[in-house]
């Protein structure tokens, strides 16, 4: 899958690379919102457009600093996680980042131990 992006980058395409693909909040407390900024960069040869950021749970939200990046430009994705008091213990959630003209989303994972 990653090889496809590298090949496309060589063909004048944008290529989005995140600083982290697994965001580990460690121990968090139920009902408390936690947030972290995750950096990303367009390392390809052309601009990219991020069309959407979706999570598999309402407890996890991703907010972009910018959805259009020129080649070499960096941005941030603010990831917010709020632990649910009904689901204590280890939690793993996903965030799908959809980039225009890419056949599949980039998946990021959010981990936390909810107390």
C-alpha positions in Angstrom: 0.0 0.0 0.0 2.7 2.4 0.9 4.6 1.5 -2.2 1.7 2.8 -4.3 2.1 6.2 -2.7 5.8 6.3 -3.4 5.2 5.3 -7.0 2.6 8.0 -7.3 4.8 10.6 -5.7 7.4 10.0 -8.4 4.6 10.7 -11.0 4.1 14.3 -9.8 1.6 13.4 -7.1 1.2 14.6 -3.5 2.1 12.3 -0.7 0.9 12.9 2.9 3.1 11.5 5.7 2.1 11.7 9.4 4.7 12.1 12.2 2.8 9.4 14.1 0.4 6.7 13.0 -0.4 5.6 16.5 -1.4 8.3 19.0 -1.0 6.9 22.5 -2.7 9.0 25.2 -1.6 6.6 28.0 -3.8 6.7 31.1 -6.8 9.0 30.8 -9.8 9.6 33.0 -13.4 9.0 32.0 -15.2 12.2 30.9 -12.0 14.3 30.6 -11.1 15.5 27.1 -7.5 15.0 26.1 -5.9 16.5 23.0 -2.6 16.3 21.1 -1.4 17.8 17.8 0.0 15.4 15.2 2.2 16.8 12.5 2.0 15.8 8.9 3.8 16.9 5.7 3.2 16.7 1.9 6.5 15.1 0.8 5.2 14.6 -2.8 5.8 16.7 -5.9 2.3 18.2 -6.2 -0.4 19.8 -3.9 -2.8 17.6 -2.1 -6.4 18.1 -0.8 -7.6 16.4 2.3 -11.2 15.8 1.7 -12.3 14.4 5.1 -11.2 13.2 8.6 -13.5 10.7 10.1 -13.3 8.6 13.3 -15.1 5.3 14.2 -16.4 6.7 17.5 -17.9 10.0 18.8 -15.3 10.0 21.6 -12.5 10.7 19.0 -12.3 13.9 16.9 -9.7 15.1 14.4 -9.5 18.7 13.3 -7.1 19.9 10.5 -5.1 23.1 10.5 -5.4 23.1 6.7 -6.9 20.8 4.2 -4.8 21.9 1.2 -1.0 21.5 1.3 1.6 22.4 -1.4 4.6 20.2 -1.9 6.8 20.4 1.2 4.2 22.1 3.3 3.4 20.9 6.9 0.2 21.0 8.9 -1.3 19.6 12.1 -4.2 17.4 13.0 -5.5 18.1 16.5 -6.7 14.7 17.9 -9.2 14.9 20.8 -10.2 11.8 22.8 -12.7 11.7 25.7 -12.9 8.4 27.6 -16.3 6.9 28.2 -17.2 6.0 31.8 -19.1 3.0 30.5 -16.0 1.6 28.7 -13.1 1.5 31.0 -9.8 -0.2 30.2 -7.8 -0.1 27.0 -9.5 1.7 24.1 -8.3 1.7 20.5 -10.0 4.0 18.0 -9.3 4.9 14.4 -9.2 8.1 12.3 -9.5 7.8 8.5 -7.9 10.7 6.6 -9.2 10.8 3.0 -7.0 12.5 0.4 -8.4 13.5 -3.0 -7.3 11.2 -5.9 -6.1 8.4 -3.5 -7.8 5.0 -3.6 -7.8 4.5 0.1 -7.7 6.6 3.3 -4.7 6.9 5.6 -5.5 5.2 9.0 -4.3 6.6 12.3 -4.9 4.8 15.6 -5.7 6.3 18.9 -4.9 4.3 22.1 -5.8 5.1 25.7 -6.2 3.3 29.0 -9.5 4.8 30.5 -9.8 4.8 34.3 
